[in-house]
Amino acid sequence: MKCPKCDYSLWNITPGPCPECGHLFQPSDFDFKPGAVAFTCGSCAQTYFGSSRRGHLEPKTFTLRLL
């Protein structure tokens, strides 16, 4: 995943401005091989692999259930 403006590597960087050129980015701007990219929950640090056709999370959101 590289910045489309300056080619800077955006892996493991919080979505927002590219540190090199300031171009705004989101992971949803990119396509990945299904099952190849791990997304980590910001609340619990659980890892989920993108399984959609574009390699993104499916479902896009999760419902919090208290046990």
PDB file of N, CA, C and O in Angstrom:
ATOM      1  N   MET A   1       0.859  -1.144   0.000  1.00  0.00           N
ATOM      2  CA  MET A   1       0.000   0.000   0.000  1.00  0.00           C
ATOM      3  C   MET A   1       0.916   1.221   0.000  1.00  0.00           C
ATOM      4  O   MET A   1       1.625   1.491   0.969  1.00  0.00           O
ATOM      5  N   LYS A   2       0.880   1.937  -1.097  1.00  0.00           N
ATOM      6  CA  LYS A   2       1.753   3.110  -1.248  1.00  0.00           C
ATOM      7  C   LYS A   2       0.928   4.334  -1.603  1.00  0.00           C
ATOM      8  O   LYS A   2      -0.119   4.235  -2.243  1.00  0.00           O
ATOM      9  N   CYS A   3       1.416   5.481  -1.179  1.00  0.00           N
ATOM     10  CA  CYS A   3       0.740   6.739  -1.476  1.00  0.00           C
ATOM     11  C   CYS A   3       0.659   6.919  -2.994  1.00  0.00           C
ATOM     12  O   CYS A   3       1.672   6.806  -3.684  1.00  0.00           O
ATOM     13  N   PRO A   4      -0.538   7.198  -3.516  1.00  0.00           N
ATOM     14  CA  PRO A   4      -0.669   7.371  -4.959  1.00  0.00           C
ATOM     15  C   PRO A   4      -0.007   8.653  -5.470  1.00  0.00           C
ATOM     16  O   PRO A   4       0.212   8.802  -6.672  1.00  0.00           O
ATOM     17  N   LYS A   5       0.306   9.565  -4.573  1.00  0.00           N
ATOM     18  CA  LYS A   5       0.907  10.837  -4.988  1.00  0.00           C
ATOM     19  C   LYS A   5       2.440  10.788  -4.973  1.00  0.00           C
ATOM     20  O   LYS A   5       3.083  11.274  -5.903  1.00  0.00           O
ATOM     21  N   CYS A   6       3.033  10.194  -3.905  1.00  0.00           N
ATOM     22  CA  CYS A   6       4.502  10.231  -3.791  1.00  0.00           C
ATOM     23  C   CYS A   6       5.158   8.858  -3.685  1.00  0.00           C
ATOM     24  O   CYS A   6       6.385   8.771  -3.638  1.00  0.00           O
ATOM     25  N   ASP A   7       4.359   7.769  -3.646  1.00  0.00           N
ATOM     26  CA  ASP A   7       4.846   6.396  -3.589  1.00  0.00           C
ATOM     27  C   ASP A   7       5.429   6.006  -2.225  1.00  0.00           C
ATOM     28  O   ASP A   7       6.135   5.002  -2.126  1.00  0.00           O
ATOM     29  N   TYR A   8       5.146   6.777  -1.182  1.00  0.00           N
ATOM     30  CA  TYR A   8       5.608   6.465   0.176  1.00  0.00           C
ATOM     31  C   TYR A   8       4.853   5.243   0.698  1.00  0.00           C
ATOM     32  O   TYR A   8       3.651   5.122   0.460  1.00  0.00           O
ATOM     33  N   SER A   9       5.524   4.341   1.399  1.00  0.00           N
ATOM     34  CA  SER A   9       4.882   3.153   1.955  1.00  0.00           C
ATOM     35  C   SER A   9       3.981   3.548   3.120  1.00  0.00           C
ATOM     36  O   SER A   9       4.426   4.190   4.071  1.00  0.00           O
ATOM     37  N   LEU A  10       2.706   3.158   3.036  1.00  0.00           N
ATOM     38  CA  LEU A  10       1.721   3.536   4.049  1.00  0.00           C
ATOM     39  C   LEU A  10       1.365   2.406   5.012  1.00  0.00           C
ATOM     40  O   LEU A  10       0.445   2.558   5.815  1.00  0.00           O
ATOM     41  N   TRP A  11       2.068   1.285   4.950  1.00  0.00           N
ATOM     42  CA  TRP A  11       1.780   0.157   5.843  1.00  0.00           C
ATOM     43  C   TRP A  11       2.064   0.548   7.278  1.00  0.00           C
ATOM     44  O   TRP A  11       3.046   1.233   7.560  1.00  0.00           O
ATOM     45  N   ASN A  12       1.196   0.107   8.192  1.00  0.00           N
ATOM     46  CA  ASN A  12       1.329   0.335   9.637  1.00  0.00           C
ATOM     47  C   ASN A  12       1.327   1.811  10.016  1.00  0.00           C
ATOM     48  O   ASN A  12       1.934   2.200  11.013  1.00  0.00           O
ATOM     49  N   ILE A  13       0.653   2.622   9.230  1.00  0.00           N
ATOM     50  CA  ILE A  13       0.488   4.051   9.513  1.00  0.00           C
ATOM     51  C   ILE A  13      -0.997   4.313   9.702  1.00  0.00           C
ATOM     52  O   ILE A  13      -1.826   3.797   8.951  1.00  0.00           O
ATOM     53  N   THR A  14      -1.330   5.111  10.702  1.00  0.00           N
ATOM     54  CA  THR A  14      -2.724   5.467  10.949  1.00  0.00           C
ATOM     55  C   THR A  14      -3.284   6.219   9.746  1.00  0.00           C
ATOM     56  O   THR A  14      -2.633   7.128   9.231  1.00  0.00           O
ATOM     57  N   PRO A  15      -4.489   5.849   9.290  1.00  0.00           N
ATOM     58  CA  PRO A  15      -5.096   6.565   8.161  1.00  0.00           C
ATOM     59  C   PRO A  15      -5.152   8.072   8.418  1.00  0.00           C
ATOM     60  O   PRO A  15      -5.353   8.521   9.547  1.00  0.00           O
ATOM     61  N   GLY A  16      -4.973   8.817   7.370  1.00  0.00           N
ATOM     62  CA  GLY A  16      -4.946  10.286   7.454  1.00  0.00           C
ATOM     63  C   GLY A  16      -3.991  10.822   6.408  1.00  0.00           C
ATOM     64  O   GLY A  16      -3.974  10.327   5.281  1.00  0.00           O
ATOM     65  N   PRO A  17      -3.200  11.818   6.751  1.00  0.00           N
ATOM     66  CA  PRO A  17      -2.264  12.363   5.765  1.00  0.00           C
ATOM     67  C   PRO A  17      -1.011  11.498   5.624  1.00  0.00           C
ATOM     68  O   PRO A  17      -0.506  10.951   6.605  1.00  0.00           O
ATOM     69  N   CYS A  18      -0.528  11.386   4.415  1.00  0.00           N
ATOM     70  CA  CYS A  18       0.745  10.708   4.158  1.00  0.00           C
ATOM     71  C   CYS A  18       1.845  11.516   4.853  1.00  0.00           C
ATOM     72  O   CYS A  18       1.890  12.736   4.702  1.00  0.00           O
ATOM     73  N   PRO A  19       2.738  10.855   5.618  1.00  0.00           N
ATOM     74  CA  PRO A  19       3.803  11.575   6.314  1.00  0.00           C
ATOM     75  C   PRO A  19       4.778  12.274   5.370  1.00  0.00           C
ATOM     76  O   PRO A  19       5.456  13.224   5.762  1.00  0.00           O
ATOM     77  N   GLU A  20       4.845  11.808   4.145  1.00  0.00           N
ATOM     78  CA  GLU A  20       5.801  12.369   3.186  1.00  0.00           C
ATOM     79  C   GLU A  20       5.245  13.589   2.456  1.00  0.00           C
ATOM     80  O   GLU A  20       5.920  14.614   2.358  1.00  0.00           O
ATOM     81  N   CYS A  21       4.011  13.485   1.941  1.00  0.00           N
ATOM     82  CA  CYS A  21       3.488  14.568   1.090  1.00  0.00           C
ATOM     83  C   CYS A  21       2.179  15.179   1.588  1.00  0.00           C
ATOM     84  O   CYS A  21       1.749  16.212   1.075  1.00  0.00           O
ATOM     85  N   GLY A  22       1.537  14.551   2.589  1.00  0.00           N
ATOM     86  CA  GLY A  22       0.303  15.094   3.136  1.00  0.00           C
ATOM     87  C   GLY A  22      -0.970  14.648   2.440  1.00  0.00           C
ATOM     88  O   GLY A  22      -2.059  15.053   2.846  1.00  0.00           O
ATOM     89  N   HIS A  23      -0.866  13.821   1.400  1.00  0.00           N
ATOM     90  CA  HIS A  23      -2.049  13.315   0.692  1.00  0.00           C
ATOM     91  C   HIS A  23      -2.878  12.456   1.651  1.00  0.00           C
ATOM     92  O   HIS A  23      -2.339  11.546   2.282  1.00  0.00           O
ATOM     93  N   LEU A  24      -4.178  12.732   1.769  1.00  0.00           N
ATOM     94  CA  LEU A  24      -5.044  11.969   2.675  1.00  0.00           C
ATOM     95  C   LEU A  24      -5.312  10.568   2.120  1.00  0.00           C
ATOM     96  O   LEU A  24      -5.535  10.399   0.921  1.00  0.00           O
ATOM     97  N   PHE A  25      -5.288   9.566   3.004  1.00  0.00           N
ATOM     98  CA  PHE A  25      -5.569   8.193   2.572  1.00  0.00           C
ATOM     99  C   PHE A  25      -6.361   7.451   3.629  1.00  0.00           C
ATOM    100  O   PHE A  25      -6.325   7.797   4.810  1.00  0.00           O
ATOM    101  N   GLN A  26      -7.077   6.426   3.189  1.00  0.00           N
ATOM    102  CA  GLN A  26      -7.800   5.467   4.022  1.00  0.00           C
ATOM    103  C   GLN A  26      -7.499   4.086   3.448  1.00  0.00           C
ATOM    104  O   GLN A  26      -7.314   3.969   2.236  1.00  0.00           O
ATOM    105  N   PRO A  27      -7.442   3.037   4.266  1.00  0.00           N
ATOM    106  CA  PRO A  27      -7.242   1.696   3.717  1.00  0.00           C
ATOM    107  C   PRO A  27      -8.310   1.319   2.694  1.00  0.00           C
ATOM    108  O   PRO A  27      -8.045   0.537   1.781  1.00  0.00           O
ATOM    109  N   SER A  28      -9.518   1.871   2.843  1.00  0.00           N
ATOM    110  CA  SER A  28     -10.596   1.562   1.893  1.00  0.00           C
ATOM    111  C   SER A  28     -10.321   2.107   0.495  1.00  0.00           C
ATOM    112  O   SER A  28     -11.035   1.761  -0.446  1.00  0.00           O
ATOM    113  N   ASP A  29      -9.306   2.949   0.339  1.00  0.00           N
ATOM    114  CA  ASP A  29      -8.922   3.474  -0.976  1.00  0.00           C
ATOM    115  C   ASP A  29      -8.183   2.419  -1.810  1.00  0.00           C
ATOM    116  O   ASP A  29      -8.003   2.600  -3.015  1.00  0.00           O
ATOM    117  N   PHE A  30      -7.758   1.324  -1.178  1.00  0.00           N
ATOM    118  CA  PHE A  30      -6.906   0.331  -1.819  1.00  0.00           C
ATOM    119  C   PHE A  30      -7.594  -1.027  -1.900  1.00  0.00           C
ATOM    120  O   PHE A  30      -8.494  -1.323  -1.114  1.00  0.00           O
ATOM    121  N   ASP A  31      -7.169  -1.843  -2.846  1.00  0.00           N
ATOM    122  CA  ASP A  31      -7.620  -3.229  -2.965  1.00  0.00           C
ATOM    123  C   ASP A  31      -6.482  -4.131  -2.493  1.00  0.00           C
ATOM    124  O   ASP A  31      -5.310  -3.831  -2.716  1.00  0.00           O
ATOM    125  N   PHE A  32      -6.838  -5.243  -1.836  1.00  0.00           N
ATOM    126  CA  PHE A  32      -5.867  -6.198  -1.328  1.00  0.00           C
ATOM    127  C   PHE A  32      -6.280  -7.602  -1.758  1.00  0.00           C
ATOM    128  O   PHE A  32      -7.432  -7.834  -2.124  1.00  0.00           O
ATOM    129  N   LYS A  33      -5.346  -8.520  -1.712  1.00  0.00           N
ATOM    130  CA  LYS A  33      -5.663  -9.925  -1.970  1.00  0.00           C
ATOM    131  C   LYS A  33      -6.467 -10.433  -0.775  1.00  0.00           C
ATOM    132  O   LYS A  33      -6.019 -10.287   0.362  1.00  0.00           O
ATOM    133  N   PRO A  34      -7.645 -11.029  -1.001  1.00  0.00           N
ATOM    134  CA  PRO A  34      -8.452 -11.530   0.123  1.00  0.00           C
ATOM    135  C   PRO A  34      -7.653 -12.467   1.031  1.00  0.00           C
ATOM    136  O   PRO A  34      -6.975 -13.380   0.559  1.00  0.00           O
ATOM    137  N   GLY A  35      -7.747 -12.226   2.337  1.00  0.00           N
ATOM    138  CA  GLY A  35      -7.047 -13.044   3.318  1.00  0.00           C
ATOM    139  C   GLY A  35      -5.590 -12.698   3.528  1.00  0.00           C
ATOM    140  O   GLY A  35      -4.929 -13.329   4.353  1.00  0.00           O
ATOM    141  N   ALA A  36      -5.063 -11.710   2.809  1.00  0.00           N
ATOM    142  CA  ALA A  36      -3.639 -11.398   2.895  1.00  0.00           C
ATOM    143  C   ALA A  36      -3.319 -10.244   3.838  1.00  0.00           C
ATOM    144  O   ALA A  36      -2.167 -10.086   4.243  1.00  0.00           O
ATOM    145  N   VAL A  37      -4.323  -9.429   4.198  1.00  0.00           N
ATOM    146  CA  VAL A  37      -4.070  -8.260   5.037  1.00  0.00           C
ATOM    147  C   VAL A  37      -4.829  -8.403   6.351  1.00  0.00           C
ATOM    148  O   VAL A  37      -6.026  -8.690   6.364  1.00  0.00           O
ATOM    149  N   ALA A  38      -4.114  -8.198   7.456  1.00  0.00           N
ATOM    150  CA  ALA A  38      -4.720  -8.263   8.783  1.00  0.00           C
ATOM    151  C   ALA A  38      -5.093  -6.863   9.241  1.00  0.00           C
ATOM    152  O   ALA A  38      -4.289  -5.934   9.159  1.00  0.00           O
ATOM    153  N   PHE A  39      -6.312  -6.724   9.719  1.00  0.00           N
ATOM    154  CA  PHE A  39      -6.790  -5.481  10.303  1.00  0.00           C
ATOM    155  C   PHE A  39      -6.898  -5.722  11.804  1.00  0.00           C
ATOM    156  O   PHE A  39      -7.389  -6.772  12.219  1.00  0.00           O
ATOM    157  N   THR A  40      -6.453  -4.779  12.624  1.00  0.00           N
ATOM    158  CA  THR A  40      -6.462  -4.944  14.068  1.00  0.00           C
ATOM    159  C   THR A  40      -7.486  -4.019  14.703  1.00  0.00           C
ATOM    160  O   THR A  40      -7.528  -2.824  14.407  1.00  0.00           O
ATOM    161  N   CYS A  41      -8.302  -4.576  15.570  1.00  0.00           N
ATOM    162  CA  CYS A  41      -9.307  -3.803  16.300  1.00  0.00           C
ATOM    163  C   CYS A  41      -8.598  -2.819  17.227  1.00  0.00           C
ATOM    164  O   CYS A  41      -7.700  -3.202  17.977  1.00  0.00           O
ATOM    165  N   GLY A  42      -9.004  -1.553  17.175  1.00  0.00           N
ATOM    166  CA  GLY A  42      -8.400  -0.539  18.023  1.00  0.00           C
ATOM    167  C   GLY A  42      -8.790  -0.672  19.483  1.00  0.00           C
ATOM    168  O   GLY A  42      -8.106  -0.134  20.353  1.00  0.00           O
ATOM    169  N   SER A  43      -9.874  -1.378  19.768  1.00  0.00           N
ATOM    170  CA  SER A  43     -10.341  -1.515  21.151  1.00  0.00           C
ATOM    171  C   SER A  43      -9.748  -2.719  21.867  1.00  0.00           C
ATOM    172  O   SER A  43      -9.390  -2.632  23.042  1.00  0.00           O
ATOM    173  N   CYS A  44      -9.643  -3.851  21.160  1.00  0.00           N
ATOM    174  CA  CYS A  44      -9.220  -5.075  21.842  1.00  0.00           C
ATOM    175  C   CYS A  44      -7.952  -5.703  21.263  1.00  0.00           C
ATOM    176  O   CYS A  44      -7.466  -6.700  21.796  1.00  0.00           O
ATOM    177  N   ALA A  45      -7.417  -5.145  20.196  1.00  0.00           N
ATOM    178  CA  ALA A  45      -6.201  -5.633  19.531  1.00  0.00           C
ATOM    179  C   ALA A  45      -6.374  -6.988  18.852  1.00  0.00           C
ATOM    180  O   ALA A  45      -5.382  -7.615  18.480  1.00  0.00           O
ATOM    181  N   GLN A  46      -7.603  -7.451  18.682  1.00  0.00           N
ATOM    182  CA  GLN A  46      -7.875  -8.692  17.958  1.00  0.00           C
ATOM    183  C   GLN A  46      -7.593  -8.466  16.469  1.00  0.00           C
ATOM    184  O   GLN A  46      -7.934  -7.417  15.924  1.00  0.00           O
ATOM    185  N   THR A  47      -6.983  -9.432  15.827  1.00  0.00           N
ATOM    186  CA  THR A  47      -6.666  -9.343  14.405  1.00  0.00           C
ATOM    187  C   THR A  47      -7.738 -10.044  13.580  1.00  0.00           C
ATOM    188  O   THR A  47      -8.180 -11.143  13.917  1.00  0.00           O
ATOM    189  N   TYR A  48      -8.149  -9.394  12.499  1.00  0.00           N
ATOM    190  CA  TYR A  48      -9.116  -9.950  11.552  1.00  0.00           C
ATOM    191  C   TYR A  48      -8.533  -9.820  10.152  1.00  0.00           C
ATOM    192  O   TYR A  48      -7.928  -8.800   9.820  1.00  0.00           O
ATOM    193  N   PHE A  49      -8.713 -10.848   9.331  1.00  0.00           N
ATOM    194  CA  PHE A  49      -8.208 -10.799   7.968  1.00  0.00           C
ATOM    195  C   PHE A  49      -9.318 -10.385   7.018  1.00  0.00           C
ATOM    196  O   PHE A  49     -10.456 -10.842   7.127  1.00  0.00           O
ATOM    197  N   GLY A  50      -8.967  -9.514   6.088  1.00  0.00           N
ATOM    198  CA  GLY A  50      -9.939  -9.044   5.105  1.00  0.00           C
ATOM    199  C   GLY A  50     -10.330 -10.172   4.167  1.00  0.00           C
ATOM    200  O   GLY A  50      -9.477 -10.747   3.490  1.00  0.00           O
ATOM    201  N   SER A  51     -11.626 -10.490   4.124  1.00  0.00           N
ATOM    202  CA  SER A  51     -12.081 -11.619   3.315  1.00  0.00           C
ATOM    203  C   SER A  51     -13.017 -11.217   2.179  1.00  0.00           C
ATOM    204  O   SER A  51     -13.488 -12.079   1.437  1.00  0.00           O
ATOM    205  N   SER A  52     -13.290  -9.932   2.032  1.00  0.00           N
ATOM    206  CA  SER A  52     -14.179  -9.511   0.944  1.00  0.00           C
ATOM    207  C   SER A  52     -13.470  -9.636  -0.401  1.00  0.00           C
ATOM    208  O   SER A  52     -12.275  -9.923  -0.454  1.00  0.00           O
ATOM    209  N   ARG A  53     -14.184  -9.428  -1.443  1.00  0.00           N
ATOM    210  CA  ARG A  53     -13.630  -9.508  -2.798  1.00  0.00           C
ATOM    211  C   ARG A  53     -12.458  -8.541  -2.979  1.00  0.00           C
ATOM    212  O   ARG A  53     -11.525  -8.820  -3.732  1.00  0.00           O
ATOM    213  N   ARG A  54     -12.515  -7.388  -2.271  1.00  0.00           N
ATOM    214  CA  ARG A  54     -11.453  -6.376  -2.348  1.00  0.00           C
ATOM    215  C   ARG A  54     -10.402  -6.550  -1.249  1.00  0.00           C
ATOM    216  O   ARG A  54      -9.470  -5.752  -1.151  1.00  0.00           O
ATOM    217  N   GLY A  55     -10.553  -7.608  -0.410  1.00  0.00           N
ATOM    218  CA  GLY A  55      -9.600  -7.868   0.655  1.00  0.00           C
ATOM    219  C   GLY A  55      -9.847  -7.037   1.899  1.00  0.00           C
ATOM    220  O   GLY A  55      -8.950  -6.883   2.728  1.00  0.00           O
ATOM    221  N   HIS A  56     -11.062  -6.495   2.043  1.00  0.00           N
ATOM    222  CA  HIS A  56     -11.422  -5.694   3.205  1.00  0.00           C
ATOM    223  C   HIS A  56     -12.227  -6.538   4.189  1.00  0.00           C
ATOM    224  O   HIS A  56     -12.622  -7.663   3.883  1.00  0.00           O
ATOM    225  N   LEU A  57     -12.463  -5.978   5.373  1.00  0.00           N
ATOM    226  CA  LEU A  57     -13.238  -6.697   6.383  1.00  0.00           C
ATOM    227  C   LEU A  57     -14.668  -6.933   5.920  1.00  0.00           C
ATOM    228  O   LEU A  57     -15.282  -6.097   5.257  1.00  0.00           O
ATOM    229  N   GLU A  58     -15.169  -8.088   6.291  1.00  0.00           N
ATOM    230  CA  GLU A  58     -16.560  -8.431   6.010  1.00  0.00           C
ATOM    231  C   GLU A  58     -17.124  -9.134   7.233  1.00  0.00           C
ATOM    232  O   GLU A  58     -16.688 -10.247   7.526  1.00  0.00           O
ATOM    233  N   PRO A  59     -18.055  -8.562   7.954  1.00  0.00           N
ATOM    234  CA  PRO A  59     -18.753  -7.309   7.696  1.00  0.00           C
ATOM    235  C   PRO A  59     -17.851  -6.110   7.989  1.00  0.00           C
ATOM    236  O   PRO A  59     -16.805  -6.246   8.625  1.00  0.00           O
ATOM    237  N   LYS A  60     -18.267  -4.943   7.520  1.00  0.00           N
ATOM    238  CA  LYS A  60     -17.458  -3.728   7.705  1.00  0.00           C
ATOM    239  C   LYS A  60     -17.451  -3.257   9.144  1.00  0.00           C
ATOM    240  O   LYS A  60     -16.497  -2.614   9.581  1.00  0.00           O
ATOM    241  N   THR A  61     -18.507  -3.569   9.891  1.00  0.00           N
ATOM    242  CA  THR A  61     -18.581  -3.191  11.300  1.00  0.00           C
ATOM    243  C   THR A  61     -19.026  -4.397  12.120  1.00  0.00           C
ATOM    244  O   THR A  61     -19.637  -5.327  11.593  1.00  0.00           O
ATOM    245  N   PHE A  62     -18.721  -4.372  13.381  1.00  0.00           N
ATOM    246  CA  PHE A  62     -19.097  -5.446  14.279  1.00  0.00           C
ATOM    247  C   PHE A  62     -19.983  -4.886  15.376  1.00  0.00           C
ATOM    248  O   PHE A  62     -19.847  -3.726  15.763  1.00  0.00           O
ATOM    249  N   THR A  63     -20.882  -5.704  15.871  1.00  0.00           N
ATOM    250  CA  THR A  63     -21.771  -5.313  16.953  1.00  0.00           C
ATOM    251  C   THR A  63     -21.166  -5.794  18.269  1.00  0.00           C
ATOM    252  O   THR A  63     -20.825  -6.968  18.414  1.00  0.00           O
ATOM    253  N   LEU A  64     -21.039  -4.887  19.213  1.00  0.00           N
ATOM    254  CA  LEU A  64     -20.510  -5.243  20.532  1.00  0.00           C
ATOM    255  C   LEU A  64     -21.592  -5.985  21.312  1.00  0.00           C
ATOM    256  O   LEU A  64     -22.705  -5.485  21.475  1.00  0.00           O
ATOM    257  N   ARG A  65     -21.257  -7.168  21.785  1.00  0.00           N
ATOM    258  CA  ARG A  65     -22.190  -7.954  22.593  1.00  0.00           C
ATOM    259  C   ARG A  65     -21.553  -8.187  23.953  1.00  0.00           C
ATOM    260  O   ARG A  65     -20.432  -8.686  24.047  1.00  0.00           O
ATOM    261  N   LEU A  66     -22.258  -7.830  24.979  1.00  0.00           N
ATOM    262  CA  LEU A  66     -21.784  -8.082  26.339  1.00  0.00           C
ATOM    263  C   LEU A  66     -22.232  -9.461  26.782  1.00  0.00           C
ATOM    264  O   LEU A  66     -23.381  -9.841  26.558  1.00  0.00           O
ATOM    265  N   LEU A  67     -21.356 -10.203  27.397  1.00  0.00           N
ATOM    266  CA  LEU A  67     -21.680 -11.553  27.848  1.00  0.00           C
ATOM    267  C   LEU A  67     -22.107 -11.550  29.284  1.00  0.00           C
ATOM    268  O   LEU A  67     -22.420 -12.604  29.837  1.00  0.00           O
TER     269      LEU A  67
END
